Structure formats: C-alpha cells, structure tokens
Amino acid sequence: MRHVAVVGASGAVGERMIRLLEEREFPIASIRFLASERSAGKTVTFRGESHTIRPLAPEAFEGVEIVLSSTPASVSREWSPVAARAGAVVVDNSSAFRMEPDVPLVVPEVNPRDILKHRGIIANPNCSTIQMVVALKPLHDAARVRRVVVSTYQSVSGAGQKGITELDRQSEAAYRGEAPPSPSKFPHPILGNCIPQIDDFLPTGYTKEEMKMVNETRKIMGDPTIEVSPTCVRVPVPFCHSESILVETERPISVEEARALWADAPGVTVVDDPLARAYPLATTAAEKDDVFVGRIRPDLGRPNALLFWCVSDNLRKGAATNAVQIAEKLLELAPVEV
C-alpha cells in the first residue's frame, strides 16, 4: 500500500487519473489531491469518500511516495523537483522533463525497464507519441523500424478542458444560427475545420508538437537513427487521436505478419476488416485503454513499407492510463523501495 498524491486533480487528465486509480485498484494507503490556488477547496470523491483539494505547497508532499502530476510545464518545473526532494517518485505528464537525459521517458509496453533509471522523476510522453510507439514496438522488434511518416488527427481534448469548451461553444452557436465566438485556444475556428498547427511553429517550419513526436519516439524506442516525418493536425473531434502511419522496416513485413504481431502485442487491438467496414474509430476507442490499429496495407512502391490507421483515447492511454501504468510498473520492478 502506497501514499499517493495527484497533482492537477481538477484538470481533464487529473480527473481521469483519479478514476483510473479506482478502476485499476491501485494499492493506496492514503491519497491527497493537489492543485493551484484557483482549484484549492474544491472536493473530489475517491472510493466513496470526499476529499478537499489542497493547494500546492512543499509540506503537501510530506510522506508521499508516488505523485501523479498533470500540470502545465511551467508548474511541473517548479513543483515536481520539490516532490522528488521530499522523497516521492513523480510521474510527470507535462513536457517539462521529457528530453532531460537523466529522466526516463516511459511507455510500459515499450521500455518498462527504463523506469529503474529514475532519479525521482519519470516523464510521461506526449499523447500522440504514446499511441504511435505502442503500435511501432512489435514491428521494431521483428524487423527494426527505419522510417515513419505520420499525419495526426488530434482531438480538441488534447488541448485540455479549454479545447473542449471552445468546440462546444462554437457548436452551440452554430446550432442557434449565431456567429461563433472568436477562437482563443486554437489559432482558427475549430468547428468544421482541420487546423494543421498544434503548438507554436519553429524556424524549421515544424511545430513543437511535431518535434515532440520526432525526439520522443527516438528516446522511447532507444534508437536515435529512426527517421520520423510528422504533420500534426487538430480536428473537431472531442476525444481520441487518430493517426495515419507509414512505417519502413529493414526487411519486408507482410500484412498477415503485421496483424499477427499486433494480435500478440500488449495494449494493441486489431480492427481490420475492410469488407465489413471495420477499422478503428474515435467514437469506439473513447474510454478504452488500448491502441487500435487497422487499414493495414502494403505501400504501393516500397516492399519494406506498410501503412496503417491508429486510434487511441488521448486522455486515457495518451495520458492518464499511461501514467498509472508507469506507477504500477514501478511497484512491480521495485516493490520495496520506489
């Protein structure tokens, strides 16, 4: 039984972390819920009991062994080291520490033993990266991935509650026949639109979100030579990210072999029957923890390349579930001292 804290308890990912700790029956001796001063004082129900959200403060981490944190990177940079110095292991869902060389970046289905390298902080990867590397891992083990071309179709919940609210308000205005409110979270109206920009642009012409997919994939897979060519797009879908992926491997992998590899892979569900119009959908992947793959087909010009469609719930496997799984794996690999 462990003493646990959830930081960012009132946010979209924090709420799902709390629910998953219940669903997965995480071994908890005590739990506390922390957030900014703005959310402090609100209540959270956990395992039938009401808890008051406390403000972030150094003393809030006293006696805590595991922290699940989902806050903006600026908040994480300030408070995750405080929690680690207090003796906790922090599973941090922000981008603050992902590319730090001494901080493991972990997807349990891909690189679980990297957890043991932690020095108090374990980084939870970007949502779009998580689902992609879960799908790539069995192919990489079988035939070594050399190049990935990926286009993402990312839901508004990837931008947090503000993203969900923006789509809702624009939808409500359209239903009433009114002019939509001006966008504030996204650079353009999201209703009825696809926006080929997630996060800020860099001088290279790529966005920060796209470079997260490049750099995080290489770190998680443990192979800096993997080429990743991403385009990240925001779409007016509430939940679940979808990705169109072309993967090139050192040797050819047939469609049949790929299906068999994915069928045996942890955390992957194959939905691939084109004649029955069966393929992964955002509406059916929502509230599930697996990564769904389908539309599996060979590249028309490259014998070493496959194309497939990949869908996962970005708030669950793309964030909260992966974080809880890291904590579970931490206890499994280091059961006495975390």
C-alpha positions, 0 to 999 in steps of 0.5 A: 500500500502506497501514499499517493498524491495527484497533482492537477486533480481538477484538470481533464487528465487529473480527473481521469487519473483519479478514476483510473486509480479506482478502476485499476485498484491501485494499492493506496494507503492514503491519497491527497489531491493537489492543485493551484490556488484557483482549484484549492477547496474544491472536493473530489470523491475517491472510493466513496469518500470526499476529499478537499483539494489542497493547494500546492505547497512543499509540506503537501508532499510530506510522506508521499511516495508516488505523485501523479502530476498533470500540470502545465510545464511551467508548474511541473518545473517548479513543483515536481523537483520539490516532490522528488526532494521530499522523497516521492517518485513523480510521474510527470505528464507535462513536457517539462522533463521529457528530453532531460537525459537523466529522466526516463521517458516511459511507455510500459509496453515499450521500455518498462525497464527504463523506469529503474533509471529514475532519479525521482522523476519519470516523464510521461510522453506526449499523447500522440507519441504514446499511441504511435510507439505502442503500435511501432514496438512489435514491428521494431522488434521483428524487423527494426523500424527505419522510417515513419511518416505520420499525419495526426488527427488530434482531438480538441481534448488534447488541448485540455478542458479549454479545447473542449469548451471552445468546440462546444461553444462554437457548436452551440452557436452554430446550432442557434444560427449565431456567429461563433465566438472568436477562437482563443485556444486554437489559432482558427475556428475549430468547428468544421475545420482541420487546423494543421498547427498544434503548438507554436511553429519553429524556424524549421517550419515544424511545430513543437508538437511535431518535434515532440513526436520526432525526439520522443519516439527516438528516446522511447524506442532507444534508437536515435537513427529512426527517421520520423516525418510528422504533420500534426493536425487538430480536428473537431473531434472531442476525444481520441487521436487518430493517426495515419502511419507509414512505417519502413522496416529493414526487411519486408513485413507482410500484412498477415505478419503485421496483424499477427504481431499486433494480435500478440502485442500488449495494449494493441487491438486489431480492427481490420476488416475492410469488407465489413467496414471495420477499422478503428474509430474515435467514437469506439476507442473513447474510454478504452485503454488500448491502441487500435490499429487497422487499414493495414496495407502494403505501400504501393512502391516500397516492399519494406513499407506498410501503412496503417490507421491508429486510434487511441483515447488521448486522455486515457492511454495518451495520458492518464492510463499511461501514467498509472501504468508507469506507477504500477510498473514501478511497484512491480520492478521495485516493490520495496523501495520506489 
